[in-house]
Amino acid sequence: MSLKIIAFTAMLAIIAAPVLAEDKPMDMSKPMGNHDAASHAFSEANAKMHKDMMIEYSGDADADFVRGMIPHHQGAIDMARIELQYGKDPDIRKLAEAVIKAQEAEIAEMNAWLKAHGK
């Protein structure tokens, strides 16, 4: 499976997660096990990503796309790091490592584009 397909699949999972997840607050009064700690970490990463994606649009589709995608990709990195912290499946951990590598490279490319275009 190519790295681009893996990254695209991970991106789709990130986009679909809020739609598929129940919108209920976590009960922080109870002790958290690994599952609850991971769920809490994913919820926080997802909330941060969506907040950071709420950019002020400029009317420049190229720049707006890049500015919105950087936090989206960072969200994928953050979620992959949570997988590495809490996940057990070696195949999924390997996928998380690939997501981090791919998304970091794309963020660097997008930041370079913004800089080169004075955005």
Backbone as numpy.savetxt, mean C-alpha at the origin, in Angstrom:
# Nx Ny Nz CAx CAy CAz Cx Cy Cz
5.59 -16.41 -12.71 4.73 -15.23 -12.71 5.63 -13.99 -12.71
5.37 -13.05 -13.59 6.23 -11.87 -13.69 5.99 -10.93 -12.53
7.01 -10.13 -12.24 6.95 -9.17 -11.14 5.85 -8.14 -11.37
5.62 -7.76 -12.63 4.57 -6.78 -12.92 3.19 -7.36 -12.62
2.99 -8.63 -12.92 1.70 -9.26 -12.63 1.50 -9.35 -11.12
2.57 -9.68 -10.41 2.49 -9.77 -8.96 2.16 -8.39 -8.37
2.86 -7.37 -8.84 2.62 -6.02 -8.33 1.20 -5.56 -8.68
0.73 -5.86 -9.89 -0.62 -5.49 -10.28 -1.65 -6.20 -9.41
-1.43 -7.49 -9.14 -2.34 -8.25 -8.29 -2.38 -7.66 -6.89
-1.21 -7.31 -6.36 -1.16 -6.71 -5.03 -1.89 -5.37 -5.02
-1.74 -4.59 -6.09 -2.42 -3.29 -6.17 -3.93 -3.50 -6.18
-4.41 -4.48 -6.93 -5.85 -4.75 -6.95 -6.36 -5.15 -5.57
-5.57 -5.93 -4.85 -5.97 -6.35 -3.51 -6.08 -5.14 -2.59
-5.16 -4.20 -2.72 -5.19 -3.00 -1.89 -6.42 -2.16 -2.21
-6.72 -2.03 -3.49 -7.88 -1.23 -3.90 -9.17 -1.89 -3.42
-9.26 -3.20 -3.51 -10.49 -3.91 -3.17 -10.69 -4.06 -1.67
-9.63 -4.03 -0.89 -9.74 -4.29 0.54 -10.77 -3.43 1.25
-10.80 -2.10 1.04 -11.80 -1.30 1.76 -13.24 -1.66 1.38
-13.44 -2.07 0.13 -14.77 -2.42 -0.34 -15.23 -3.74 0.28
-14.29 -4.66 0.41 -14.63 -5.98 0.90 -14.63 -6.08 2.42
-13.91 -5.19 3.08 -13.79 -5.26 4.54 -15.01 -4.64 5.21
-15.32 -5.13 6.39 -16.37 -4.51 7.18 -15.83 -3.22 7.77
-16.67 -2.23 7.84 -16.26 -0.95 8.37 -16.66 -0.87 9.84
-15.87 -1.52 10.69 -16.18 -1.47 12.12 -14.89 -1.18 12.88
-14.97 -0.35 13.90 -13.76 -0.02 14.66 -13.29 -1.22 15.47
-12.00 -1.29 15.68 -11.45 -2.37 16.50 -11.66 -2.05 17.96
-11.92 -3.07 18.76 -12.07 -2.90 20.20 -10.69 -2.93 20.83
-10.15 -1.75 21.13 -8.80 -1.65 21.66 -8.74 -1.94 23.16
-9.88 -2.23 23.78 -9.89 -2.53 25.21 -9.49 -3.98 25.48
-9.49 -4.82 24.43 -9.12 -6.22 24.57 -7.66 -6.42 24.20
-6.99 -7.36 24.85 -5.60 -7.64 24.45 -5.57 -8.14 23.00
-4.53 -7.76 22.29 -4.44 -8.16 20.89 -3.47 -9.32 20.73
-3.91 -10.35 20.05 -3.02 -11.42 19.64 -2.39 -11.04 18.33
-1.62 -11.94 17.74 -0.97 -11.64 16.47 -1.98 -11.29 15.39
-3.10 -12.03 15.34 -4.11 -11.76 14.32 -4.68 -10.36 14.48
-5.06 -10.02 15.70 -5.64 -8.70 15.94 -4.62 -7.60 15.72
-3.38 -7.83 16.11 -2.33 -6.82 15.90 -2.10 -6.61 14.41
-2.09 -7.69 13.64 -1.92 -7.56 12.20 -3.10 -6.82 11.59
-4.31 -7.17 12.00 -5.50 -6.50 11.48 -5.47 -5.02 11.80
-5.07 -4.69 12.99 -4.97 -3.28 13.39 -3.92 -2.56 12.54
-2.78 -3.20 12.34 -1.72 -2.59 11.53 -2.19 -2.39 10.09
-2.88 -3.39 9.51 -3.39 -3.24 8.15 -4.41 -2.11 8.08
-5.28 -2.01 9.08 -6.28 -0.96 9.10 -5.64 0.42 9.15
-4.62 0.56 9.99 -3.92 1.85 10.09 -3.19 2.19 8.78
-2.53 1.20 8.18 -1.82 1.44 6.92 -2.81 1.84 5.82
-3.95 1.18 5.79 -4.96 1.48 4.78 -5.51 2.90 4.97
-5.79 3.26 6.21 -6.31 4.61 6.49 -5.29 5.68 6.11
-4.02 5.44 6.43 -2.97 6.40 6.08 -2.85 6.54 4.57
-2.87 5.42 3.87 -2.76 5.46 2.41 -3.89 6.28 1.81
-5.12 6.01 2.25 -6.26 6.74 1.68 -6.21 8.22 2.02
-5.79 8.56 3.22 -5.64 9.98 3.61 -4.60 10.66 2.73
-3.45 9.99 2.55 -2.36 10.57 1.77 -2.69 10.66 0.28
-3.61 9.82 -0.19 -4.01 9.87 -1.60 -4.97 11.03 -1.87
-5.48 11.66 -0.86 -6.42 12.77 -1.03 -5.63 14.04 -1.35
-5.09 14.07 -2.56 -4.27 15.21 -2.99 -5.16 16.33 -3.52
-4.61 17.50 -3.59 -5.31 18.60 -4.24 -5.00 18.49 -5.74
-6.02 18.28 -6.54 -5.81 18.08 -7.96 -5.46 19.39 -8.64
-4.52 19.31 -9.58 -3.98 20.50 -10.24 -4.55 20.71 -11.64
-5.20 19.70 -12.19 -5.65 19.77 -13.57 -4.63 19.19 -14.53
-3.43 18.91 -14.04 -2.38 18.26 -14.83 -2.51 16.76 -14.56
-3.13 16.05 -15.49 -3.43 14.62 -15.29 -2.17 13.81 -14.98
-1.07 14.12 -15.65 0.16 13.37 -15.43 0.66 13.56 -13.99
0.74 14.81 -13.57 1.24 15.09 -12.22 0.27 14.58 -11.16
-1.02 14.75 -11.40 -2.01 14.26 -10.42 -1.96 12.75 -10.28
-1.78 12.06 -11.41 -1.66 10.60 -11.38 -0.45 10.20 -10.53
0.68 10.80 -10.80 1.90 10.45 -10.09 1.78 10.79 -8.61
1.27 11.97 -8.29 1.13 12.37 -6.89 0.17 11.45 -6.12
-0.86 10.96 -6.79 -1.78 10.04 -6.14 -1.23 8.63 -6.03
-0.43 8.23 -7.02 0.11 6.87 -7.02 1.24 6.68 -6.02
1.99 7.72 -5.71 3.09 7.57 -4.75 2.55 7.08 -3.40
1.55 7.72 -2.79 1.04 7.19 -1.52 0.36 5.83 -1.68
-0.22 5.59 -2.86 -0.84 4.29 -3.11 0.24 3.19 -3.08
1.35 3.44 -3.75 2.45 2.48 -3.74 3.06 2.36 -2.35
3.16 3.47 -1.64 3.69 3.42 -0.27 2.78 2.57 0.61
1.47 2.65 0.37 0.53 1.81 1.11 0.79 0.33 0.86
1.12 -0.01 -0.39 1.46 -1.41 -0.71 2.71 -1.84 0.03
3.69 -0.95 0.10 4.92 -1.25 0.83 4.62 -1.45 2.31
3.83 -0.55 2.87 3.49 -0.65 4.29 2.76 -1.95 4.60
1.83 -2.32 3.72 1.09 -3.57 3.93 2.01 -4.79 3.77
2.93 -4.73 2.82 3.88 -5.83 2.64 4.77 -5.98 3.87
5.15 -4.86 4.46 5.98 -4.93 5.68 5.19 -5.53 6.85
3.90 -5.26 6.89 3.05 -5.88 7.93 3.00 -7.39 7.69
2.88 -7.79 6.45 2.92 -9.22 6.13 4.22 -9.84 6.62
5.33 -9.17 6.37 6.62 -9.71 6.80 6.72 -9.77 8.33
6.06 -8.85 9.01 6.08 -8.86 10.48 5.21 -9.97 11.05
4.04 -10.20 10.47 3.07 -11.12 11.06 2.81 -12.40 10.25
3.09 -12.37 8.97 2.75 -13.50 8.11 3.67 -14.69 8.30
3.15 -15.84 7.98 3.89 -17.09 8.16 4.18 -17.81 6.85
3.29 -17.68 5.86 3.41 -18.44 4.62 4.63 -17.97 3.83
5.56 -18.88 3.54 6.79 -18.46 2.85 6.54 -17.89 1.46
5.55 -18.40 0.75 5.26 -17.87 -0.59 4.72 -16.44 -0.52
3.86 -16.18 0.44 3.30 -14.83 0.58 4.36 -13.87 1.12
5.22 -14.34 2.00 6.32 -13.50 2.48 7.24 -13.12 1.31
7.50 -14.10 0.41 8.32 -13.82 -0.77 7.62 -12.81 -1.68
6.31 -12.94 -1.83 5.53 -11.98 -2.61 5.63 -10.59 -1.98
5.52 -10.51 -0.65 5.63 -9.22 0.04 6.99 -8.57 -0.22
8.03 -9.37 -0.19 9.37 -8.84 -0.48 9.44 -8.31 -1.91
8.82 -9.02 -2.86 8.81 -8.57 -4.25 8.00 -7.29 -4.40
6.88 -7.19 -3.69 6.06 -5.97 -3.73 6.87 -4.79 -3.23
7.58 -4.96 -2.13 8.39 -3.87 -1.58 9.42 -3.41 -2.61
10.13 -4.35 -3.18 11.18 -4.01 -4.16 10.58 -3.28 -5.37
9.49 -3.81 -5.91 8.88 -3.21 -7.10 8.31 -1.83 -6.80
7.60 -1.70 -5.69 6.95 -0.43 -5.38 7.96 0.64 -5.01
9.04 0.27 -4.32 10.09 1.25 -4.02 10.72 1.78 -5.31
10.94 0.89 -6.27 11.52 1.30 -7.55 10.57 2.23 -8.30
9.29 1.92 -8.28 8.32 2.77 -8.98 8.15 4.12 -8.29
8.19 4.14 -6.96 8.13 5.42 -6.24 9.34 6.27 -6.62
10.52 5.67 -6.67 11.73 6.42 -7.06 11.58 6.97 -8.48
11.03 6.15 -9.38 10.81 6.60 -10.75 9.82 7.76 -10.80
8.74 7.68 -10.02 7.74 8.75 -10.02 8.30 10.03 -9.40
9.07 9.90 -8.32 9.69 11.09 -7.71 10.67 11.74 -8.68
11.42 10.93 -9.42 12.35 11.46 -10.41 11.59 12.19 -11.52
10.44 11.63 -11.94 9.64 12.29 -12.96 9.14 13.64 -12.46
8.63 13.67 -11.23 8.15 14.94 -10.67 9.26 15.98 -10.65
10.45 15.56 -10.20 11.57 16.48 -10.12 11.99 16.96 -11.51
12.07 16.03 -12.46 12.50 16.39 -13.82 11.52 17.33 -14.51
10.26 17.26 -14.09 9.23 18.09 -14.72 8.83 19.29 -13.85
9.60 19.53 -12.81 9.34 20.69 -11.95 7.99 20.67 -11.27
7.53 19.49 -10.88 6.20 19.34 -10.28 6.28 19.21 -8.78
